[in-house]
């Protein structure tokens, strides 16, 4: 039994990028699909697709590399964990690497990047950081 499926997704993406794979296949969920949409909008992945339903639901993330075949995602870090949830107010949304990375915030308006949460003036749970 998996206690933190979101951390499992981050680990699968991190391992696939380090092994220079073109895709990472992950058990799917609504949260993971929203995270994939956010990564694509921020330019960290080239695309994603979802197949199946129920227990057979999978999410395939297409990893992105530059012209020298260096990974675009150089780091992923889980911030809020099942044993220690991390919440921030609208004035406390973190910047990752001075604005070079993205903080992923779960808000009442859905999953948002840290920059978008600051623009909208809302806080929430800090799920992870990507750089």
N, C-alpha and C positions, 0 to 999 in steps of 0.2 A: 504494500500500500504506500502510495506516494503522499507525503504530508505537505509538500509545497510544489504544486505543478508549475507555477510561474517561474520559480528558481530553476526547475528542470528545463524549461524552455530556454532560459538564459544560458544555461550550461550547454545545451545542445547546439545553440547558435555559436557560442564561444568556441566549442570543440570543433565544429564544422569549419569555422573560419581559420582556426589554427592548422587544421589538416588540409586546408585549401580546397575543400569541397565546393561544388557549385550550389548545392541545396542542402537544407536541413529539414528533416521530416519530424514533426512533433505531434503528439496527441492534441486534438483541437478543443477549443472552448471559445466562448464569446469574448472573454478578456484577452486571450491570446490573439484573436483575429483583430481586435481593436489595437493591440500593441503592434502587430505587423503593419496595419494601416499607418500608424504613427511613424514607425521606422521608415516606411516607404516615402511618406510625405517629407520627412526630414532628410532623405537621401542616403540612408544607411544600408538599405537593401534595394535590389532592382525589381522586386515584385514578390507576390505570394499567391497561393491558391489553396482552396479548401475542398476536400473530398469527403464523401460519406456522411453518415448521420449516426447519432447515438454513440455507442461504444467504438464504432468503427470510424469515427470522425477524425481526420488527420489534416494538419496544416503543413503545407510545404512552403518554406521560405527560400527565395532565390538570393543568395549572397552576392554582394557587389565587391569588385576589385578594381584597382586603378590600372592604367596601361602597363605598369611594371609588375602586375599581379600581386600587389600588396593589398591586404585587406582594408576595407574602408572602416569596419568596426574594429578598433584596436582595444576596446575594453568595455565590459558590461559588469555592473556591480549591483547586487540586490541590496536595497537599503532597508525597507520595511519587511520584517520577517514574521512568521507566525508567532514566535515567542516574544517579539518586540516590535510593535507597530509604531511607525514614525509618522506623525501628522504635523503639518505646518499651516500657519495662518497665511493670509494673503500677502503680508509684508515679509514673510520669512521663506518664500520659495527660493530654494538654492540655485546658484549658478554653478555649472559644472565646468571645470578648467577655465574659469574666467569667461564663460560664454561660448567656448569651443565645443562643448558637449551638450547633451540634453538630459534634463531631469524629467522623468515620467511621473506625472501626478494623477492619481485617481480622484476625480472631483464629482460633485453632484451633477455636473454637465458632461460627464464621461471622462475618458482618458485624454489628458492634455499634456503637451510639452510644458516645461517650466516657463518658457518665454510666453506661451499663450496664456497660461494661468496668471502670470503677472499682468499681462495686458488686460485680461478680463477682471482682475482684482479678486480672485478666489484662491483658496487654499485647498488642502486635501491630504491624502495619504501619499507619501513619496514612495513609489514602488521600486524604482531603480534609476541608475545613471548609465548613460551610453556615451562613449567618446571614441 
